[in-house]
């Protein structure tokens, strides 16, 4: 039987290659919650590719996909695969290179506790970069281990995030983000959380902070960052969940910035 990491690597690469091939032929699309929240036939086809193989090779594992897959786990620890077939669909459809296929395998040892990532896999087709990492698997890019993350202050680091225009009036989202950005060296918004988190794991970006991230956007990168020696944290503040990833020192500074942005509501 294919081991989990090898299986994840094969699936994200196949999903990414399929999506890019479909893009060249033109795609049917529709919007979900906003003009920028778009889904295409490639999203659905890539998710079906991943799901069909996981159902065959890991029938006891749960499956959660961005495009609607929801299979319950019967495996020990509630083993579940989280699938983002095309992360950065807006970029994908408009010719911007920052999109990827991403998968995480996680478990929940405590039924009331958080999901614990076992592994993460991210394939960036335009760069032909395959990121793998997780428990007992130091993070690598195309088979080459990344240097371990070391402590550095936020003032010396870039930070990646995203704030949807519709969220701007929400003080509970905007003010903590502004508190973070004011302490950073610079900010980048690439439009694909998994590429940004893989870039944090590699040291290309210094930190990542975003509110209310979804499991398929968060967990693949958590596995990569932690397997590279970094730290991740989720903070509940003013009605939002803030997802943070960086070296330990920067995570502590970002956490402090969020909590000091205003009195908790």
N, C-alpha and C positions, 0 to 999 in steps of 0.2 A: 504494500500500500504506500502511496506517495505520502511523505511526511508533510505536516501542516505548512511549514515555511515554503517548501518547494511547490506545494499546491497553490498557495497564495501567490507566489511569484508567477507561476504559469497563468493563473487566472487574471491578474491585473494586466499582464502583458497582452494576453489574448483580447481582453476587453478594450484596452486602449487601441490596439491595432484595428479591431473591428470598427470602433467609433470613427477613427480617422479615415478608414476606407469608405464608410458610409457618408462622411462629410463631403468627400470628393464627388459623390453622386447627387448631392442635393437632398434636403431633409424636410420632412413635415414637422412642424413645431406648434406648440401652443403655450400660453402663459398660465401660470398657477396663481400666485398671489399678487404679482405686480409685473410691470413691463420687463424688469430685469430678472424676474424669477421665471425662467423659461425652461421647457423640457422638450426634447426632440425624440424622434424615432430611434436615434442612436443610443440615447439613455436607456430606453426600454429594451432594445436588442442586446446591449452589453450586459444589462442586469440579468436578462434571461439566460444569456450564455453562462454567466457565473453561477446563477442559481441552479440551473439544470445539472451542472457538474457537481456542485456541492450536495444536492439532493441525492445524487447517485453515489458519491464517495464518502459523504459524512451524513448518513440518513438520520442519525440521532441528534445532530447539532441543530440549534436554532438558526434562523436566517432573518435578518432585518435589512431591507433595501430601501434606498431613498425613493424609488419609484413604486413602492407599494408591497413588496414581498414582506411577509410576516409569518414565519413558521416557528412554532414553539419548540423549545429544546426538551429532549428527554434524556440528555446526556448528564453525567455527573458534573456538578458545579454549574449546570445551566450553560454549557459551552454554546456560544452564539457567534455567528459571523455577521459583521456589519459591512454593508456594500454600498459604495458610492461609485456607480458605473462611469459617470462623467462628472468630475468635480470641477466646476468652473464652466458650466454650459454656456453662459453668456459669452465668455471669452471664446469658447469653442466655436460658436456659431458666427462670431464676428471677426474671425481670423486672428485673434490674439493667441499667442502660444502658451499661455499659462492655464492649462487644464490637464487633468490626469484621471486615471482610474485608481481607486483606493479601496483597500480591504483591511479590516481588522478582525482578529479572533479574540474574543473576551470571555470571561467567566464571572460569576457572582458567587464566591464561596459563602458569603453571608447573604441570605435571601433579602435582607433589608439593607444591605450595604451597597457600595458602589461597584460598578463594573470594573474588573481588573483586566487590562489588556494582556494577552499572551503573545501576540505578534501583530505587526503591521506591515503592509506592502503597498507601495505607491509606484505607479509607472507613469512617467512623463514622456509621452510620445515624441513631442517636438525635439526634446533634448536626448531622446533615447536613453533615459536614465531610469534604472530600476532600483528603488530604495527598499531595503529589507531590514527588519530588526525586531527585537522582542526579548522575552525571557530566554536567557542562555544564548542569545544570538546578538552580539554587538552590531550596531547599525553599520550597514555598508551601502555603497552606491556602485552598481555594476560590479559587485563582488569585492570592491576595495573598501576596507574598514575606514570609517571617518575618524578624525582625531577626537579624543574625548573632550567634552565641553569643560571649560574651567571657569572659575568665578571671575566676573567682571562687572563693574557698575553700570547701571542703566544709562548713565550720562555718556558712556562710550559706545553704546550699542544702537543699532537700528531696531525699531519695533514694527511689527506687521499687525494690521487689524483691519476692521471693516465696520462702517457705520452707514446703514441704508438711509437715503435722504428722508424717508418717511419717519425715521426714528429721531431725527434732529430735535423735534420739540420735546422729547422725553428727557427731562433733566437727569433722571436716574440712570440713563444710558450715556448721555452726552458728557455730563460732568466728570464721572470717573474716567472716561476715555481721555478727556482733555488733561486731567491730572496726570495720567500716564505719559501722554505724548510730550507734555511740557518738561518731563524729566529725562527724555530720551535724546540721543544724538540726532536722529532723523526718523522718518516714518515711511513705510512702504505699504501699498495696498495692491496686491497682485490679482486678487479675485478668485483664488483657489486656496482654501485653508490647508489642504493636505500638502500642496507644493510649498506653501509658506512654512509649515511645520517641519517638513523634510529639510528645508533650507535652514531652519533653526538647528536641527540635529547636526547639519554639516558645518555650522558656523558661518554660513553665508548671510543669514539674518540673525540678529542678536536675541530677539524675543518675540513672543506672540501673545496677544491679549485680545479677546473678543467675547462679547456677551451672548449668552443663550445659544451657544453652539450645539448642533445636533450630533448624536452619537457617531454617525457615519462621517461627519466632518472632523471630529475630534479624536476618536480612538485610534485610527491608523497613525496619526502624528504623535499621539501620546506614546505609543510603543516605540517609535523611532527616536523620539527625544530622550526618553528614559534609558533606552538601550545605548545611547551615546553619552550617558553620564549626566544628562540634564534632569530638571525637576519640572513636574506639572502639578497644577493645583486648580481646584474649582472653588470659587468664593461666592457666597450668596450675599448680595448687598443691594438694597433699595429696589427690591422686586426683580432683580436680574441675577443670573448665574454668570460669573466671569470666569472664563477659561484662560489659564496662563501657562506658558511654557518658556523656559529659558534655562540659563545656569542658575544655581541655587541663590546666589547673591541678587541677581536681577529679579527673580521671582519674589523674593522677600521685599524688594523695593516696590515692585508693581503692586503687590498685595497691600502694602502700606499706603500707596498712593490711592488705591481704590477706597480703602476704608476711611481715609482722611478727607475724601472729596466732599462729604457732607454727613450729617447725622443719619444713621440707618433709619429708614422709614418702615 
